[in-house]
Amino acid sequence: MEINYLRAGYASDFKNPLNRKIFRFFEILPGALSWSTLILVIILSWKKPIWIAVFIILFDLYWLFRTIYFSFHLRGAYQRMKRYEKIDWLRKLDKLNPKDYTIRVSNWRDIYQLIVLPSYKESLQIIRETFKALQNSDYPKDKMIVVLALEERAGRTAKEIGEIITKEFGDKFFKVLCTFHPSNLSGEIAGKGANETWAVKTVKEKVIDVLEIPYQNIIISSLDADTSVFPRYFSCLTFHYLTCKKPFRTSYQPIPLFINNIWEAPSFSRVFSFSSTFWHTMNQERPESLVTFSSHSMSFKTLVEVGFKQTNIIQDDSRIFWQCFLKFNGDYRTKPIYYPVSMDANVSKNIWKNVINIYKQQKRWAYGVGEIPYVFFGFLKNRKISFVKKFFYGFNLLESHWSWATNSIIIFLLGWLPLILGGHQFSQTLISYNLPKITSYILTLAMIGLIGSIYISIVLLPPRPPQYGKFKYLFLILEWLLIPIMMIFFSALPALHAQTHWMLGKYIGFWATEKFRKH
């Protein structure tokens, strides 16, 4: 029997030869586009250096204006986040008239929070801190169901952690469960998505269905094991859920701040973490193209309707959005809630391992380029989605991954190629003389634009640990000079690497980011 395209992970999942070839074409497309772009720039720098020189100048200008555009979004989203942190969301819920609810409940206190924490080899310290943050939240604990989703393959250590957490926090919430995802289940890829789906199905069977809790009364939040929710997260989330125009056709995305252990991170890891934080912060100002990432929430009713998260892929956080988008014929969106949750920066026991882990983490994130064949194939199969939506989402998806893999390389590495490969005749031209001056001027302006980012990175810092002196702040500012290197070696190259995996059909498994805290 042919697989339902909504559950497809790879071209090999299809038995129909035509479907398999079409899906495979879309797997090849992103990598082929990125590599063709870079190779074409090199060839034209040799054959048509004037053309490329003009292209480089225009491209740098485009990048400058795009940087300015994103900086305004970052500033706007940050200011809105700070306002939302100060709002008493429980008070707003109490003042909200039940007649204004967009779902049928008599009181906001009828809403349950189902929190799922997939974990693989995270330490007891990290998981305990996550549970403490949940305990310190302002939402009624008798309406919170917390599931620690552990992996059977993690061995005895995972079982011991489960026992300790259950004993320590079992009476602090309505329900606390520990589930153990079995190893080597047929048709699964061992990873967060498979683990989480096993946990959700277990809690549905053992708690939700037994107590007959209406699915629409449950908001499910998928949180990484190192996620610390800010105190008013669930009350803020509930307010958005009850007032959302289409609560069952919406995912809810907080702002992920990678700052839990930011003081312990080496400079390059800290810049990488803040860059990721800023990217997801300013994306809150672009809800039309926002897709779920890492920690996010949605209606449990919707999750059941769509058939839970796929277990045969590794890019589950974004996939659940696209599953819903295709399932509901384009009538689905991600709503930014402008409220933060915090997670760990990438920190390891030594510098070299940290470099490797950052590269692997970024490649795993960039492996989300696998959404392109899934979405494009789904667009071909689903004729109920409007052409306008297909073009808008398809273009944004393809362009974002193409830019991710090529822009930094073109700007910081290939921009000088016409001077090297253009030959004697090109070197005598006026544009050859002015090319380095113009590009340097544009890039300098773009770097000056980082001042706003540097300021926000400083104010986002958690309290300074006593072992770090005030002189540390100077390093926090100067390390932003590493951004060109970071963009090439820890962004563009791993993205190109991930696209090449898909292009060659060399699929990878799930790699769990190491969570390490020195203090």
Contacts in CASP RR format, 6 or more apart in sequence:
PFRMAT RR
TARGET T0000
AUTHOR 0000-0000-0000
METHOD contacts of the structure
MODEL  1
MEINYLRAGYASDFKNPLNRKIFRFFEILPGALSWSTLILVIILSWKKPI
WIAVFIILFDLYWLFRTIYFSFHLRGAYQRMKRYEKIDWLRKLDKLNPKD
YTIRVSNWRDIYQLIVLPSYKESLQIIRETFKALQNSDYPKDKMIVVLAL
EERAGRTAKEIGEIITKEFGDKFFKVLCTFHPSNLSGEIAGKGANETWAV
KTVKEKVIDVLEIPYQNIIISSLDADTSVFPRYFSCLTFHYLTCKKPFRT
SYQPIPLFINNIWEAPSFSRVFSFSSTFWHTMNQERPESLVTFSSHSMSF
KTLVEVGFKQTNIIQDDSRIFWQCFLKFNGDYRTKPIYYPVSMDANVSKN
IWKNVINIYKQQKRWAYGVGEIPYVFFGFLKNRKISFVKKFFYGFNLLES
HWSWATNSIIIFLLGWLPLILGGHQFSQTLISYNLPKITSYILTLAMIGL
IGSIYISIVLLPPRPPQYGKFKYLFLILEWLLIPIMMIFFSALPALHAQT
HWMLGKYIGFWATEKFRKH
1 15 0 8 1.000
2 14 0 8 1.000
2 15 0 8 1.000
2 16 0 8 1.000
2 19 0 8 1.000
3 13 0 8 1.000
3 14 0 8 1.000
3 15 0 8 1.000
5 19 0 8 1.000
5 326 0 8 1.000
5 377 0 8 1.000
5 378 0 8 1.000
5 381 0 8 1.000
6 306 0 8 1.000
6 323 0 8 1.000
6 326 0 8 1.000
6 327 0 8 1.000
6 378 0 8 1.000
7 13 0 8 1.000
7 310 0 8 1.000
7 312 0 8 1.000
8 14 0 8 1.000
8 23 0 8 1.000
8 374 0 8 1.000
8 377 0 8 1.000
9 310 0 8 1.000
9 312 0 8 1.000
9 313 0 8 1.000
9 374 0 8 1.000
10 23 0 8 1.000
10 27 0 8 1.000
10 312 0 8 1.000
10 507 0 8 1.000
11 20 0 8 1.000
11 21 0 8 1.000
11 23 0 8 1.000
11 24 0 8 1.000
11 27 0 8 1.000
11 373 0 8 1.000
12 20 0 8 1.000
13 23 0 8 1.000
13 312 0 8 1.000
14 20 0 8 1.000
14 23 0 8 1.000
19 377 0 8 1.000
22 377 0 8 1.000
22 380 0 8 1.000
23 373 0 8 1.000
23 377 0 8 1.000
24 373 0 8 1.000
26 372 0 8 1.000
26 373 0 8 1.000
26 376 0 8 1.000
26 377 0 8 1.000
27 370 0 8 1.000
27 372 0 8 1.000
27 373 0 8 1.000
27 502 0 8 1.000
27 503 0 8 1.000
27 505 0 8 1.000
28 502 0 8 1.000
28 503 0 8 1.000
29 372 0 8 1.000
29 373 0 8 1.000
29 376 0 8 1.000
29 398 0 8 1.000
30 369 0 8 1.000
30 370 0 8 1.000
30 372 0 8 1.000
30 398 0 8 1.000
30 401 0 8 1.000
30 402 0 8 1.000
30 405 0 8 1.000
30 499 0 8 1.000
30 502 0 8 1.000
30 503 0 8 1.000
31 369 0 8 1.000
31 405 0 8 1.000
31 496 0 8 1.000
31 499 0 8 1.000
31 500 0 8 1.000
31 502 0 8 1.000
31 503 0 8 1.000
32 503 0 8 1.000
33 398 0 8 1.000
33 402 0 8 1.000
34 401 0 8 1.000
34 402 0 8 1.000
34 405 0 8 1.000
34 406 0 8 1.000
34 495 0 8 1.000
34 496 0 8 1.000
34 499 0 8 1.000
35 496 0 8 1.000
35 500 0 8 1.000
35 503 0 8 1.000
37 402 0 8 1.000
37 406 0 8 1.000
37 410 0 8 1.000
38 406 0 8 1.000
38 409 0 8 1.000
38 410 0 8 1.000
38 414 0 8 1.000
41 52 0 8 1.000
41 55 0 8 1.000
41 410 0 8 1.000
41 414 0 8 1.000
41 417 0 8 1.000
42 414 0 8 1.000
42 417 0 8 1.000
42 421 0 8 1.000
44 51 0 8 1.000
44 52 0 8 1.000
44 55 0 8 1.000
45 52 0 8 1.000
45 414 0 8 1.000
45 417 0 8 1.000
45 418 0 8 1.000
45 420 0 8 1.000
45 421 0 8 1.000
45 422 0 8 1.000
46 417 0 8 1.000
46 421 0 8 1.000
46 422 0 8 1.000
49 418 0 8 1.000
49 421 0 8 1.000
49 422 0 8 1.000
49 423 0 8 1.000
49 426 0 8 1.000
49 432 0 8 1.000
50 418 0 8 1.000
50 426 0 8 1.000
50 429 0 8 1.000
50 431 0 8 1.000
52 417 0 8 1.000
52 418 0 8 1.000
53 418 0 8 1.000
53 426 0 8 1.000
53 431 0 8 1.000
53 432 0 8 1.000
53 435 0 8 1.000
54 431 0 8 1.000
56 410 0 8 1.000
56 414 0 8 1.000
56 415 0 8 1.000
56 418 0 8 1.000
56 435 0 8 1.000
56 439 0 8 1.000
57 435 0 8 1.000
57 438 0 8 1.000
57 439 0 8 1.000
57 442 0 8 1.000
59 410 0 8 1.000
59 411 0 8 1.000
60 411 0 8 1.000
60 438 0 8 1.000
60 439 0 8 1.000
60 442 0 8 1.000
60 443 0 8 1.000
61 442 0 8 1.000
63 407 0 8 1.000
63 411 0 8 1.000
63 442 0 8 1.000
63 446 0 8 1.000
64 442 0 8 1.000
64 445 0 8 1.000
64 446 0 8 1.000
67 446 0 8 1.000
67 449 0 8 1.000
68 449 0 8 1.000
70 282 0 8 1.000
71 282 0 8 1.000
71 449 0 8 1.000
71 452 0 8 1.000
71 453 0 8 1.000
73 282 0 8 1.000
73 283 0 8 1.000
73 285 0 8 1.000
73 286 0 8 1.000
74 278 0 8 1.000
74 281 0 8 1.000
74 282 0 8 1.000
74 285 0 8 1.000
74 452 0 8 1.000
74 453 0 8 1.000
74 456 0 8 1.000
75 452 0 8 1.000
75 456 0 8 1.000
76 285 0 8 1.000
77 255 0 8 1.000
77 281 0 8 1.000
77 282 0 8 1.000
77 283 0 8 1.000
77 284 0 8 1.000
77 285 0 8 1.000
77 336 0 8 1.000
77 338 0 8 1.000
78 281 0 8 1.000
78 456 0 8 1.000
80 284 0 8 1.000
80 338 0 8 1.000
81 255 0 8 1.000
81 281 0 8 1.000
81 284 0 8 1.000
81 338 0 8 1.000
81 339 0 8 1.000
81 340 0 8 1.000
83 338 0 8 1.000
84 236 0 8 1.000
84 337 0 8 1.000
84 338 0 8 1.000
84 339 0 8 1.000
85 230 0 8 1.000
85 232 0 8 1.000
85 339 0 8 1.000
85 340 0 8 1.000
87 232 0 8 1.000
87 236 0 8 1.000
88 232 0 8 1.000
89 138 0 8 1.000
89 232 0 8 1.000
89 235 0 8 1.000
89 236 0 8 1.000
89 238 0 8 1.000
89 239 0 8 1.000
90 138 0 8 1.000
90 139 0 8 1.000
90 232 0 8 1.000
90 235 0 8 1.000
92 235 0 8 1.000
92 239 0 8 1.000
93 108 0 8 1.000
93 235 0 8 1.000
93 238 0 8 1.000
93 239 0 8 1.000
93 242 0 8 1.000
94 108 0 8 1.000
96 108 0 8 1.000
96 239 0 8 1.000
96 242 0 8 1.000
96 243 0 8 1.000
98 105 0 8 1.000
98 106 0 8 1.000
98 107 0 8 1.000
100 242 0 8 1.000
100 243 0 8 1.000
101 108 0 8 1.000
101 242 0 8 1.000
101 243 0 8 1.000
102 242 0 8 1.000
102 243 0 8 1.000
102 244 0 8 1.000
102 245 0 8 1.000
102 246 0 8 1.000
102 247 0 8 1.000
103 216 0 8 1.000
103 217 0 8 1.000
103 241 0 8 1.000
103 242 0 8 1.000
103 247 0 8 1.000
103 248 0 8 1.000
104 216 0 8 1.000
105 111 0 8 1.000
105 216 0 8 1.000
105 217 0 8 1.000
105 242 0 8 1.000
108 238 0 8 1.000
108 239 0 8 1.000
108 242 0 8 1.000
109 140 0 8 1.000
109 143 0 8 1.000
110 217 0 8 1.000
111 143 0 8 1.000
111 217 0 8 1.000
111 218 0 8 1.000
111 219 0 8 1.000
111 238 0 8 1.000
111 241 0 8 1.000
111 242 0 8 1.000
112 143 0 8 1.000
112 144 0 8 1.000
112 145 0 8 1.000
112 174 0 8 1.000
112 213 0 8 1.000
112 217 0 8 1.000
112 218 0 8 1.000
112 219 0 8 1.000
113 139 0 8 1.000
113 143 0 8 1.000
113 144 0 8 1.000
113 145 0 8 1.000
113 218 0 8 1.000
113 219 0 8 1.000
113 221 0 8 1.000
113 234 0 8 1.000
113 237 0 8 1.000
113 238 0 8 1.000
114 145 0 8 1.000
114 147 0 8 1.000
114 200 0 8 1.000
114 203 0 8 1.000
114 208 0 8 1.000
114 218 0 8 1.000
114 219 0 8 1.000
114 220 0 8 1.000
114 221 0 8 1.000
114 300 0 8 1.000
115 134 0 8 1.000
115 144 0 8 1.000
115 145 0 8 1.000
115 146 0 8 1.000
115 147 0 8 1.000
115 220 0 8 1.000
115 221 0 8 1.000
115 223 0 8 1.000
116 147 0 8 1.000
116 149 0 8 1.000
116 196 0 8 1.000
116 199 0 8 1.000
116 200 0 8 1.000
116 203 0 8 1.000
116 220 0 8 1.000
116 221 0 8 1.000
116 222 0 8 1.000
116 223 0 8 1.000
117 127 0 8 1.000
117 130 0 8 1.000
117 146 0 8 1.000
117 147 0 8 1.000
117 148 0 8 1.000
117 149 0 8 1.000
117 223 0 8 1.000
117 224 0 8 1.000
117 225 0 8 1.000
117 227 0 8 1.000
118 149 0 8 1.000
118 191 0 8 1.000
118 192 0 8 1.000
118 193 0 8 1.000
118 195 0 8 1.000
118 196 0 8 1.000
118 199 0 8 1.000
118 222 0 8 1.000
118 224 0 8 1.000
118 225 0 8 1.000
119 127 0 8 1.000
119 148 0 8 1.000
119 149 0 8 1.000
119 150 0 8 1.000
119 151 0 8 1.000
119 154 0 8 1.000
119 158 0 8 1.000
119 161 0 8 1.000
119 225 0 8 1.000
120 150 0 8 1.000
120 151 0 8 1.000
120 154 0 8 1.000
120 191 0 8 1.000
120 192 0 8 1.000
120 195 0 8 1.000
120 225 0 8 1.000
120 512 0 8 1.000
121 154 0 8 1.000
121 157 0 8 1.000
121 158 0 8 1.000
121 512 0 8 1.000
121 514 0 8 1.000
121 515 0 8 1.000
122 225 0 8 1.000
122 226 0 8 1.000
122 515 0 8 1.000
123 515 0 8 1.000
123 517 0 8 1.000
124 161 0 8 1.000
124 164 0 8 1.000
124 165 0 8 1.000
125 517 0 8 1.000
126 225 0 8 1.000
126 226 0 8 1.000
126 344 0 8 1.000
126 515 0 8 1.000
126 517 0 8 1.000
127 148 0 8 1.000
127 161 0 8 1.000
127 165 0 8 1.000
127 225 0 8 1.000
128 165 0 8 1.000
128 168 0 8 1.000
129 226 0 8 1.000
129 228 0 8 1.000
129 260 0 8 1.000
130 223 0 8 1.000
130 225 0 8 1.000
130 226 0 8 1.000
130 227 0 8 1.000
130 228 0 8 1.000
131 146 0 8 1.000
131 165 0 8 1.000
131 168 0 8 1.000
131 169 0 8 1.000
131 172 0 8 1.000
133 227 0 8 1.000
133 228 0 8 1.000
133 229 0 8 1.000
133 230 0 8 1.000
134 144 0 8 1.000
134 146 0 8 1.000
134 173 0 8 1.000
134 229 0 8 1.000
135 141 0 8 1.000
135 169 0 8 1.000
135 172 0 8 1.000
135 173 0 8 1.000
136 231 0 8 1.000
137 229 0 8 1.000
137 231 0 8 1.000
137 232 0 8 1.000
137 233 0 8 1.000
137 234 0 8 1.000
137 235 0 8 1.000
138 231 0 8 1.000
138 232 0 8 1.000
138 234 0 8 1.000
138 235 0 8 1.000
139 234 0 8 1.000
139 235 0 8 1.000
139 238 0 8 1.000
141 172 0 8 1.000
141 173 0 8 1.000
141 174 0 8 1.000
142 173 0 8 1.000
142 174 0 8 1.000
143 174 0 8 1.000
144 173 0 8 1.000
144 174 0 8 1.000
144 234 0 8 1.000
145 173 0 8 1.000
145 174 0 8 1.000
145 175 0 8 1.000
145 176 0 8 1.000
145 177 0 8 1.000
145 203 0 8 1.000
145 207 0 8 1.000
145 208 0 8 1.000
146 169 0 8 1.000
146 173 0 8 1.000
146 175 0 8 1.000
146 176 0 8 1.000
146 177 0 8 1.000
147 176 0 8 1.000
147 177 0 8 1.000
147 178 0 8 1.000
147 179 0 8 1.000
147 199 0 8 1.000
147 200 0 8 1.000
147 202 0 8 1.000
147 203 0 8 1.000
148 161 0 8 1.000
148 162 0 8 1.000
148 165 0 8 1.000
148 166 0 8 1.000
148 176 0 8 1.000
148 177 0 8 1.000
148 178 0 8 1.000
148 179 0 8 1.000
149 179 0 8 1.000
149 181 0 8 1.000
149 195 0 8 1.000
149 196 0 8 1.000
149 198 0 8 1.000
149 199 0 8 1.000
150 158 0 8 1.000
150 159 0 8 1.000
150 161 0 8 1.000
150 162 0 8 1.000
150 178 0 8 1.000
150 179 0 8 1.000
150 180 0 8 1.000
150 181 0 8 1.000
150 195 0 8 1.000
151 158 0 8 1.000
151 180 0 8 1.000
151 181 0 8 1.000
151 183 0 8 1.000
151 190 0 8 1.000
151 191 0 8 1.000
151 195 0 8 1.000
152 158 0 8 1.000
152 180 0 8 1.000
152 181 0 8 1.000
152 182 0 8 1.000
152 183 0 8 1.000
153 183 0 8 1.000
153 190 0 8 1.000
158 180 0 8 1.000
159 180 0 8 1.000
162 178 0 8 1.000
163 178 0 8 1.000
165 176 0 8 1.000
165 178 0 8 1.000
166 176 0 8 1.000
166 178 0 8 1.000
169 176 0 8 1.000
170 176 0 8 1.000
175 203 0 8 1.000
175 207 0 8 1.000
177 199 0 8 1.000
177 202 0 8 1.000
177 203 0 8 1.000
177 206 0 8 1.000
177 207 0 8 1.000
179 198 0 8 1.000
179 199 0 8 1.000
179 202 0 8 1.000
179 203 0 8 1.000
181 194 0 8 1.000
181 195 0 8 1.000
181 198 0 8 1.000
181 199 0 8 1.000
182 198 0 8 1.000
183 190 0 8 1.000
184 190 0 8 1.000
185 194 0 8 1.000
185 311 0 8 1.000
187 311 0 8 1.000
187 312 0 8 1.000
188 194 0 8 1.000
188 311 0 8 1.000
188 312 0 8 1.000
189 311 0 8 1.000
189 312 0 8 1.000
189 313 0 8 1.000
189 314 0 8 1.000
189 509 0 8 1.000
189 510 0 8 1.000
190 509 0 8 1.000
190 510 0 8 1.000
191 314 0 8 1.000
191 509 0 8 1.000
191 510 0 8 1.000
191 512 0 8 1.000
192 314 0 8 1.000
192 316 0 8 1.000
192 317 0 8 1.000
192 510 0 8 1.000
192 512 0 8 1.000
193 309 0 8 1.000
193 310 0 8 1.000
193 311 0 8 1.000
193 313 0 8 1.000
193 314 0 8 1.000
193 316 0 8 1.000
194 311 0 8 1.000
194 312 0 8 1.000
196 222 0 8 1.000
196 309 0 8 1.000
196 316 0 8 1.000
197 308 0 8 1.000
197 309 0 8 1.000
197 310 0 8 1.000
197 311 0 8 1.000
198 311 0 8 1.000
200 220 0 8 1.000
200 303 0 8 1.000
200 308 0 8 1.000
200 309 0 8 1.000
201 308 0 8 1.000
204 304 0 8 1.000
207 213 0 8 1.000
208 215 0 8 1.000
208 218 0 8 1.000
208 300 0 8 1.000
215 299 0 8 1.000
215 300 0 8 1.000
215 301 0 8 1.000
215 304 0 8 1.000
216 248 0 8 1.000
216 299 0 8 1.000
216 300 0 8 1.000
216 301 0 8 1.000
218 299 0 8 1.000
218 300 0 8 1.000
218 301 0 8 1.000
219 234 0 8 1.000
219 237 0 8 1.000
219 238 0 8 1.000
219 241 0 8 1.000
219 252 0 8 1.000
219 297 0 8 1.000
219 298 0 8 1.000
219 299 0 8 1.000
219 300 0 8 1.000
220 297 0 8 1.000
220 298 0 8 1.000
220 299 0 8 1.000
220 300 0 8 1.000
220 303 0 8 1.000
221 234 0 8 1.000
221 237 0 8 1.000
221 295 0 8 1.000
221 296 0 8 1.000
221 297 0 8 1.000
222 295 0 8 1.000
222 296 0 8 1.000
222 297 0 8 1.000
222 317 0 8 1.000
223 229 0 8 1.000
223 295 0 8 1.000
223 341 0 8 1.000
224 294 0 8 1.000
224 295 0 8 1.000
224 343 0 8 1.000
225 515 0 8 1.000
226 260 0 8 1.000
226 343 0 8 1.000
226 344 0 8 1.000
226 515 0 8 1.000
227 294 0 8 1.000
227 295 0 8 1.000
227 341 0 8 1.000
227 342 0 8 1.000
227 343 0 8 1.000
228 260 0 8 1.000
228 341 0 8 1.000
228 342 0 8 1.000
228 343 0 8 1.000
229 341 0 8 1.000
230 339 0 8 1.000
230 340 0 8 1.000
230 341 0 8 1.000
230 342 0 8 1.000
232 339 0 8 1.000
233 254 0 8 1.000
233 339 0 8 1.000
233 340 0 8 1.000
233 341 0 8 1.000
236 337 0 8 1.000
236 339 0 8 1.000
237 252 0 8 1.000
237 254 0 8 1.000
237 297 0 8 1.000
237 337 0 8 1.000
237 339 0 8 1.000
240 252 0 8 1.000
240 335 0 8 1.000
240 337 0 8 1.000
241 247 0 8 1.000
241 252 0 8 1.000
241 297 0 8 1.000
241 299 0 8 1.000
244 250 0 8 1.000
244 252 0 8 1.000
244 335 0 8 1.000
246 331 0 8 1.000
246 333 0 8 1.000
247 299 0 8 1.000
248 299 0 8 1.000
248 301 0 8 1.000
248 302 0 8 1.000
248 305 0 8 1.000
249 302 0 8 1.000
249 324 0 8 1.000
249 328 0 8 1.000
249 331 0 8 1.000
249 332 0 8 1.000
249 333 0 8 1.000
250 298 0 8 1.000
250 299 0 8 1.000
250 332 0 8 1.000
250 333 0 8 1.000
250 334 0 8 1.000
250 335 0 8 1.000
251 292 0 8 1.000
251 296 0 8 1.000
251 297 0 8 1.000
251 298 0 8 1.000
251 320 0 8 1.000
251 321 0 8 1.000
251 324 0 8 1.000
251 332 0 8 1.000
251 333 0 8 1.000
251 334 0 8 1.000
251 335 0 8 1.000
252 296 0 8 1.000
252 297 0 8 1.000
252 298 0 8 1.000
252 334 0 8 1.000
252 335 0 8 1.000
252 337 0 8 1.000
253 284 0 8 1.000
253 290 0 8 1.000
253 292 0 8 1.000
253 293 0 8 1.000
253 296 0 8 1.000
253 297 0 8 1.000
253 334 0 8 1.000
253 335 0 8 1.000
253 336 0 8 1.000
253 337 0 8 1.000
254 295 0 8 1.000
254 296 0 8 1.000
254 297 0 8 1.000
254 337 0 8 1.000
254 339 0 8 1.000
254 340 0 8 1.000
254 341 0 8 1.000
255 277 0 8 1.000
255 280 0 8 1.000
255 281 0 8 1.000
255 284 0 8 1.000
255 336 0 8 1.000
255 338 0 8 1.000
255 339 0 8 1.000
255 340 0 8 1.000
255 341 0 8 1.000
256 276 0 8 1.000
256 277 0 8 1.000
256 280 0 8 1.000
256 293 0 8 1.000
256 294 0 8 1.000
256 295 0 8 1.000
256 340 0 8 1.000
256 341 0 8 1.000
256 342 0 8 1.000
256 343 0 8 1.000
257 277 0 8 1.000
257 340 0 8 1.000
257 341 0 8 1.000
257 342 0 8 1.000
257 343 0 8 1.000
257 460 0 8 1.000
258 273 0 8 1.000
258 274 0 8 1.000
258 276 0 8 1.000
258 277 0 8 1.000
258 342 0 8 1.000
258 343 0 8 1.000
258 344 0 8 1.000
258 345 0 8 1.000
258 346 0 8 1.000
259 273 0 8 1.000
259 277 0 8 1.000
259 342 0 8 1.000
259 343 0 8 1.000
259 345 0 8 1.000
259 460 0 8 1.000
259 461 0 8 1.000
259 462 0 8 1.000
260 342 0 8 1.000
260 343 0 8 1.000
260 344 0 8 1.000
260 345 0 8 1.000
260 462 0 8 1.000
260 517 0 8 1.000
261 344 0 8 1.000
261 345 0 8 1.000
261 347 0 8 1.000
261 516 0 8 1.000
261 517 0 8 1.000
261 518 0 8 1.000
262 270 0 8 1.000
262 273 0 8 1.000
262 274 0 8 1.000
262 345 0 8 1.000
262 461 0 8 1.000
262 462 0 8 1.000
263 461 0 8 1.000
263 462 0 8 1.000
263 464 0 8 1.000
263 465 0 8 1.000
263 468 0 8 1.000
263 472 0 8 1.000
264 345 0 8 1.000
264 347 0 8 1.000
264 517 0 8 1.000
264 518 0 8 1.000
264 519 0 8 1.000
265 273 0 8 1.000
265 345 0 8 1.000
265 346 0 8 1.000
265 347 0 8 1.000
266 347 0 8 1.000
266 351 0 8 1.000
266 354 0 8 1.000
267 475 0 8 1.000
267 479 0 8 1.000
267 482 0 8 1.000
268 354 0 8 1.000
268 355 0 8 1.000
268 358 0 8 1.000
268 479 0 8 1.000
268 482 0 8 1.000
268 485 0 8 1.000
268 486 0 8 1.000
268 490 0 8 1.000
269 345 0 8 1.000
269 346 0 8 1.000
269 347 0 8 1.000
269 354 0 8 1.000
269 358 0 8 1.000
270 345 0 8 1.000
270 476 0 8 1.000
270 479 0 8 1.000
271 479 0 8 1.000
271 480 0 8 1.000
271 482 0 8 1.000
271 483 0 8 1.000
271 486 0 8 1.000
272 345 0 8 1.000
272 346 0 8 1.000
272 358 0 8 1.000
272 362 0 8 1.000
272 486 0 8 1.000
272 490 0 8 1.000
273 345 0 8 1.000
273 346 0 8 1.000
274 453 0 8 1.000
274 457 0 8 1.000
274 460 0 8 1.000
275 483 0 8 1.000
275 486 0 8 1.000
275 491 0 8 1.000
277 460 0 8 1.000
278 453 0 8 1.000
278 456 0 8 1.000
278 457 0 8 1.000
280 293 0 8 1.000
283 289 0 8 1.000
283 290 0 8 1.000
283 336 0 8 1.000
284 290 0 8 1.000
284 336 0 8 1.000
284 338 0 8 1.000
285 336 0 8 1.000
287 333 0 8 1.000
287 334 0 8 1.000
287 335 0 8 1.000
287 336 0 8 1.000
288 392 0 8 1.000
289 393 0 8 1.000
289 396 0 8 1.000
290 333 0 8 1.000
290 334 0 8 1.000
290 335 0 8 1.000
290 336 0 8 1.000
291 318 0 8 1.000
291 321 0 8 1.000
291 322 0 8 1.000
291 334 0 8 1.000
292 298 0 8 1.000
292 317 0 8 1.000
292 318 0 8 1.000
292 320 0 8 1.000
292 321 0 8 1.000
292 334 0 8 1.000
293 317 0 8 1.000
293 318 0 8 1.000
294 317 0 8 1.000
294 343 0 8 1.000
295 341 0 8 1.000
295 343 0 8 1.000
296 317 0 8 1.000
296 334 0 8 1.000
298 320 0 8 1.000
298 324 0 8 1.000
302 324 0 8 1.000
303 309 0 8 1.000
303 320 0 8 1.000
305 327 0 8 1.000
306 320 0 8 1.000
306 323 0 8 1.000
306 324 0 8 1.000
306 327 0 8 1.000
307 323 0 8 1.000
309 316 0 8 1.000
309 319 0 8 1.000
309 320 0 8 1.000
309 323 0 8 1.000
310 316 0 8 1.000
310 319 0 8 1.000
310 323 0 8 1.000
313 319 0 8 1.000
314 364 0 8 1.000
314 367 0 8 1.000
314 508 0 8 1.000
314 509 0 8 1.000
314 510 0 8 1.000
315 367 0 8 1.000
315 368 0 8 1.000
315 370 0 8 1.000
315 371 0 8 1.000
318 368 0 8 1.000
318 371 0 8 1.000
319 371 0 8 1.000
319 374 0 8 1.000
321 332 0 8 1.000
321 334 0 8 1.000
322 371 0 8 1.000
322 374 0 8 1.000
322 375 0 8 1.000
324 332 0 8 1.000
325 332 0 8 1.000
325 375 0 8 1.000
325 393 0 8 1.000
326 375 0 8 1.000
326 378 0 8 1.000
326 382 0 8 1.000
326 385 0 8 1.000
329 382 0 8 1.000
329 384 0 8 1.000
329 385 0 8 1.000
330 384 0 8 1.000
330 385 0 8 1.000
330 386 0 8 1.000
330 389 0 8 1.000
344 515 0 8 1.000
344 517 0 8 1.000
346 354 0 8 1.000
346 357 0 8 1.000
346 358 0 8 1.000
346 361 0 8 1.000
346 513 0 8 1.000
346 514 0 8 1.000
347 354 0 8 1.000
347 516 0 8 1.000
347 517 0 8 1.000
347 518 0 8 1.000
348 354 0 8 1.000
348 357 0 8 1.000
348 514 0 8 1.000
348 516 0 8 1.000
349 516 0 8 1.000
353 514 0 8 1.000
357 513 0 8 1.000
357 514 0 8 1.000
358 490 0 8 1.000
359 489 0 8 1.000
359 490 0 8 1.000
359 493 0 8 1.000
359 494 0 8 1.000
360 494 0 8 1.000
360 511 0 8 1.000
360 513 0 8 1.000
361 511 0 8 1.000
361 513 0 8 1.000
362 490 0 8 1.000
362 491 0 8 1.000
362 494 0 8 1.000
362 495 0 8 1.000
363 494 0 8 1.000
363 495 0 8 1.000
363 497 0 8 1.000
363 498 0 8 1.000
364 498 0 8 1.000
364 508 0 8 1.000
364 510 0 8 1.000
364 511 0 8 1.000
364 513 0 8 1.000
366 401 0 8 1.000
366 404 0 8 1.000
366 405 0 8 1.000
366 494 0 8 1.000
366 495 0 8 1.000
366 497 0 8 1.000
366 498 0 8 1.000
366 499 0 8 1.000
367 498 0 8 1.000
367 501 0 8 1.000
367 502 0 8 1.000
367 508 0 8 1.000
368 401 0 8 1.000
368 498 0 8 1.000
369 401 0 8 1.000
369 495 0 8 1.000
369 498 0 8 1.000
369 499 0 8 1.000
369 502 0 8 1.000
370 502 0 8 1.000
371 397 0 8 1.000
372 394 0 8 1.000
372 397 0 8 1.000
372 398 0 8 1.000
372 401 0 8 1.000
373 502 0 8 1.000
375 393 0 8 1.000
375 394 0 8 1.000
375 397 0 8 1.000
376 394 0 8 1.000
379 385 0 8 1.000
379 390 0 8 1.000
379 394 0 8 1.000
401 495 0 8 1.000
401 499 0 8 1.000
404 491 0 8 1.000
404 492 0 8 1.000
404 495 0 8 1.000
405 492 0 8 1.000
405 495 0 8 1.000
405 496 0 8 1.000
405 499 0 8 1.000
406 492 0 8 1.000
406 496 0 8 1.000
407 492 0 8 1.000
408 484 0 8 1.000
408 487 0 8 1.000
408 488 0 8 1.000
408 491 0 8 1.000
408 492 0 8 1.000
409 488 0 8 1.000
409 492 0 8 1.000
409 493 0 8 1.000
409 496 0 8 1.000
411 443 0 8 1.000
412 484 0 8 1.000
412 487 0 8 1.000
412 488 0 8 1.000
413 488 0 8 1.000
415 439 0 8 1.000
416 436 0 8 1.000
418 426 0 8 1.000
418 432 0 8 1.000
418 435 0 8 1.000
419 427 0 8 1.000
419 432 0 8 1.000
419 435 0 8 1.000
419 436 0 8 1.000
426 432 0 8 1.000
447 483 0 8 1.000
450 480 0 8 1.000
450 483 0 8 1.000
453 480 0 8 1.000
454 477 0 8 1.000
454 480 0 8 1.000
457 476 0 8 1.000
457 480 0 8 1.000
458 473 0 8 1.000
458 476 0 8 1.000
458 477 0 8 1.000
461 476 0 8 1.000
464 470 0 8 1.000
464 472 0 8 1.000
465 519 0 8 1.000
467 519 0 8 1.000
500 506 0 8 1.000
501 507 0 8 1.000
501 508 0 8 1.000
END
